[in-house]
Amino acid sequence: MKKWYWRTRYHALALASGTLFFLDGCFLSDQQLAQVWQSVITTGLTTLMSNLLQTLLGQQVV
């Protein structure tokens, strides 16, 4: 069950990063691109930590 989950996540990340590369950042400035990537990384780390805590504690973490 987890195999399809990680495969889906990998393809979503590859599609997002490939699109940004292909479109050359959609004509965003370096500062705007940095803010987008900071948001993506922060959201990913928050989700990862939430899932980790949920797994370790065995309950819903808010």
C-alpha positions in Angstrom: 0.0 0.0 0.0 2.8 2.4 0.8 4.6 1.7 -2.5 1.9 3.4 -4.6 1.8 6.3 -2.2 5.5 7.0 -2.5 5.4 6.5 -6.3 2.6 9.0 -6.5 4.4 11.5 -4.3 7.6 11.1 -6.4 5.7 11.7 -9.7 4.0 14.8 -8.3 7.3 16.2 -7.2 9.0 15.4 -10.5 6.1 17.0 -12.4 6.2 20.1 -10.3 9.9 20.6 -10.6 10.0 19.7 -14.3 7.2 22.2 -15.0 9.1 25.0 -13.2 12.3 24.1 -15.1 10.5 23.9 -18.5 8.6 27.2 -18.0 11.8 28.8 -16.6 10.1 29.8 -13.4 7.1 31.3 -15.2 9.1 34.6 -15.6 9.2 35.0 -11.8 12.1 36.8 -10.2 14.7 35.0 -8.1 13.1 36.3 -4.9 9.7 35.0 -6.0 11.0 31.6 -6.9 12.9 31.4 -3.6 9.6 32.2 -1.8 7.8 29.5 -3.7 10.4 26.9 -3.0 10.6 27.9 0.7 6.8 27.4 0.9 7.0 24.0 -0.8 9.9 22.8 1.5 8.2 24.2 4.6 4.9 22.5 3.8 6.6 19.2 3.0 8.6 19.2 6.2 5.5 20.1 8.2 3.6 17.2 6.6 6.5 14.8 7.1 6.8 15.7 10.8 3.0 15.5 11.3 2.9 12.1 9.7 5.9 10.9 11.8 4.3 12.1 15.0 1.0 10.6 14.1 2.7 7.2 13.4 4.7 7.3 16.6 1.9 8.4 18.9 -0.8 6.4 17.1 -3.3 9.2 17.1 -4.3 12.3 15.2 -1.9 15.2 15.7 -3.1 18.7 15.0 
